[in-house]
Amino acid sequence: MKHKHAELMMKYAMDAMETVQPWKRWEFKFEGEDDWNGLEEPAVWRNDCEYRRKPRTVNINGFEVPEPVRTPLENGTIYYATYLFSLDESVHTIWSGDSFDIKCLEKGLIHLTEEAAIKHADALLAELEKNNA
């Protein structure tokens, strides 16, 4: 039987081939918790933790936000579109490949979490607010 984190360990090892501090590219959280934390030292691969590679980010007006989805999703995939015309700052929808989905994809507005879509909206709104001040 393989180690619980075996596949992630392989990806971590690939990072170690590129940098002497691969842990800086990784996050962990304790099972049952919601918040991810950056690793500050080499991973120990605890069974009571989940691990992931840090999500890629892009810089928008000085804000680091999760990189939007760049390729079409599978039909039925839930996604969040950055939306600037409501107080929610995101639209929850399901990918069907329709014109709305494609337009959001082309504009770089699709995220797989609501948190990422809202961070994206906040970065865009901050620039608008700065220009209106």
C-alpha positions, 0 to 999 in steps of 0.5 A: 500500500502506498503512502497517503501523500505519495503522488504529491511527494513526487511533485515535491521532489520535482520542485526539489530538482529546481530549487533548494527550498521546494517547500516555499512552493507548497501549502498545508492544512490540518484535516477539517480546517479550511485555511491553507498555510505556507510551508516554512520548512521542508514538508514532513508529510503528516497523515493528519494534514493535506498538502498542495502546491501553492496556486499560481498567481497573477499580479493585477494592479499590485495585487497577487490574485489566483490565476484565472482558468485558461482552458475550457472546463468540463461540462457540469463543472461549477465555477465562479466568474469575477463580477463587478456589478453586484455586491457579491463580486462573483457569479456562481455558475455551471460550465456548459460551454455557452456564450457566457462561459466562453466570454468569461474564459476569454476575458480571464474571469473564471476561477474554481473558488469563490474566494479567488473570484472575489480577490480578482474583483477586489484587485480590479475595484481597487484600481477603479477606486484609486482612479476615482479618488 
